[in-house]
Amino acid sequence: SAVQLESYFRSEAGRAALSHDGTAATVTLLEIRPEDDVLYLKVRDRSTGRPEALSDTSWRAVFGLKDRLVALTVASHSDVPVGDLSMRRTLEAFVASVRAANGAGDGSDA
């Protein structure tokens, strides 16, 4: 559930999973929004493993789909910044597209 996922990502192991280099200390959770069965995370990752061309801030969505855990990310390039609201809306559309493509357009774990 989104509540269980939130608990995990608030932990050191969860922050390490969000880091490009696996180091929890490089990740800051800026915002966490459980919505229905999707957990939206606004993350700042200052790890050395992060591609230099990407902004250090991204939005992530994590949710269950057909007995699998799906994680989607939207980030902007450093030289072509994208606003926070635009990234979030893009991520919501991405989630809807993945669900629809997998026969779960109604938000269920079909």
C-alpha positions, 0 to 999 in steps of 0.5 A: 500500500502507499502507506507501507511504501511511505514508511519504507522510503522514509527509512535509510534503506528506502532513501538509499534505494532512491539514490543513484549511488545507493547512499541514503545520505545523498537523498532528501525527501522534499515531499511525500504524497500518497494518493489513492494507491500511488505514492508520489515522492519529490526527491533531491538526490545529490549523489555522485551517480546521478547524471550531471545533465539532470537536475538534482530534484525529481518526482517519483511515483511508486505503485503496485500493478499486476503483482509488480512494484512500478517506479516511474521518474520525471526529472528535468535537465539542468540546462532546460529546467522544467517547473515543479508543477509541470513535472508533477502533471507529467508524472501523473500522466505517465502513471495513467499511461502505464496503467492503461497500457497494462489494463489497469486504467481504473486505478486497480491492480487488475 
